[in-house]
């Protein structure tokens, strides 16, 4: 029997001088992953941008559990988005989007998010 | 948690290497505020060797207002091993953390075996002068020095330079782990947008072979233990490891 595909949802806080569009944001994330792990590595992440709030500068990404460390490392290497200096910080990680929103709603960041 | 009588221990996170210009108060405050906001508890600022005690106390006060524990640090760039010994004699008791930039093999070897040295750092781009090999690790294990890895070059470098740096770091980390040399992961940055959360620093450690637990230790337990040990040594009652002066009387 096939093993269940486990996912992780990451809440991100964008720290940037500019206001990148949704496309610029996800391009930067894919760019960082492909730079570090190549296209083969990036293909294993199953990365999807679930939500992107330009006003609050927050985003929610979905990735597979087995590549969580890889995605974390890649996100940490992002220093610019759309030629503007930027940093991405993970504020929370959860197994379901509902739990993630609950964590964010409570204003808590998990120990993982630290 | 309360019901089963287990208390969750919160990690104390430390970044022992901030390169801020202490003369630029506004810039320094911005960086330190960001450090506090990112969840660090302990922060080490690289200071010039001639920094006076009043300046150190002023910085300590600024950090305390932000909820940070300030650690004074000096980065030594000696011309030779004799010069290193002289600088250590002069500066060891002035700073809580002493890091030596090892520009030559002789300096690297001397720094590794000298128990007054806390951290060893190596040139980031000149790979032929990264002297952290097995002999260096053995000496460092005999002393107390740890290997410091700054994450800044991993953020600013791209392409072959970063590939090469990661390759060297992976080798050095493997050697350090096999000889039990502590590894400290620091930021080494001067601007707030280059700062990363402790867990993100640990994630960057994953790139050069640190697993999740060791990565977190490299930004929490290891640097905190180092600072604690040095503070004890610098305190008034310290005699030798494990021996403290409790009471002093004339007739004793």
Interface residues (C-beta under 8 A of the other chain):
Chain A: X15 X16 X17 X35 X36 X69 X70 X72 X73 X75 X76 X77 X79 X85 X86 X87 X89 X90 X112 X113 X114
Chain B: X11 X13 X38 X39 X154 X155 X156 X158 X193 X194 X195 X196 X197 X198 X199 X200 X201 X203 X204 X206 X207 X212
